[in-house]
Amino acid sequence: MKDMYKKIGSWVAIFAMLLTSFMPLISHAVESKNNFHNLERICTSQGIKFISTQNQGPRKKSYKY
């Protein structure tokens, strides 16, 4: 009976390690699906702002949502 619990525990540990290692890939895939072309999301104390990443010279537009 102890061996069965050890096997289950081992499989849970392996699954947790795999899930942890693949989480960055999953989060990047989901984020790229909701891409705001050339905008970067920045969280500030005033709220979420979207900053343009295009080179527009010295002035950069900021969009607040």
C-alpha positions as CSV (number, residue, x, y, z in Angstrom):
1,M,0.0,0.0,0.0
2,K,2.9,2.4,0.8
3,D,4.4,1.7,-2.6
4,M,1.2,2.8,-4.3
5,Y,1.2,6.1,-2.5
6,K,4.9,6.6,-3.3
7,K,4.1,6.1,-7.0
8,I,1.2,8.5,-6.9
9,G,3.3,11.0,-5.1
10,S,6.1,10.7,-7.6
11,W,3.7,11.2,-10.6
12,V,2.2,14.3,-8.9
13,A,5.7,15.7,-8.4
14,I,6.6,15.0,-12.0
15,F,3.4,16.6,-13.2
16,A,4.0,19.7,-11.0
17,M,7.6,20.1,-12.3
18,L,6.4,19.8,-15.9
19,L,3.6,22.3,-15.3
20,T,5.9,24.7,-13.7
21,S,8.4,24.5,-16.6
22,F,5.8,25.0,-19.3
23,M,3.9,27.8,-17.6
24,P,6.0,30.6,-19.2
25,L,5.3,29.2,-22.6
26,I,1.6,29.0,-22.0
27,S,1.4,32.6,-20.6
28,H,3.4,34.0,-23.6
29,A,1.1,32.2,-26.1
30,V,-2.0,33.5,-24.4
31,E,-0.6,37.0,-24.2
32,S,0.4,37.1,-27.9
33,K,-3.1,36.3,-28.9
34,N,-4.3,39.5,-27.2
35,N,-1.6,41.6,-28.7
36,F,-2.2,45.4,-28.9
37,H,0.0,46.0,-32.0
38,N,3.0,48.2,-30.9
39,L,1.6,48.9,-27.4
40,E,3.1,47.9,-24.1
41,R,0.9,47.5,-21.0
42,I,2.3,49.2,-17.9
43,C,0.6,49.0,-14.5
44,T,1.0,52.3,-12.5
45,S,-0.6,53.6,-9.3
46,Q,-3.0,55.7,-11.4
47,G,-4.1,52.6,-13.3
48,I,-3.2,50.6,-16.4
49,K,-1.5,52.6,-19.2
50,F,-0.6,51.5,-22.7
51,I,2.6,53.0,-24.1
52,S,3.4,53.0,-27.8
53,T,6.6,51.1,-28.6
54,Q,7.0,52.5,-32.1
55,N,9.8,55.0,-32.5
56,Q,7.8,58.3,-32.9
57,G,10.6,60.7,-32.0
58,P,10.9,62.5,-28.7
59,R,7.2,62.5,-28.0
60,K,5.6,59.2,-27.1
61,K,1.8,58.8,-26.9
62,S,0.3,57.3,-23.8
63,Y,-3.1,55.8,-23.7
64,K,-4.9,55.3,-20.4
65,Y,-7.7,52.8,-20.0
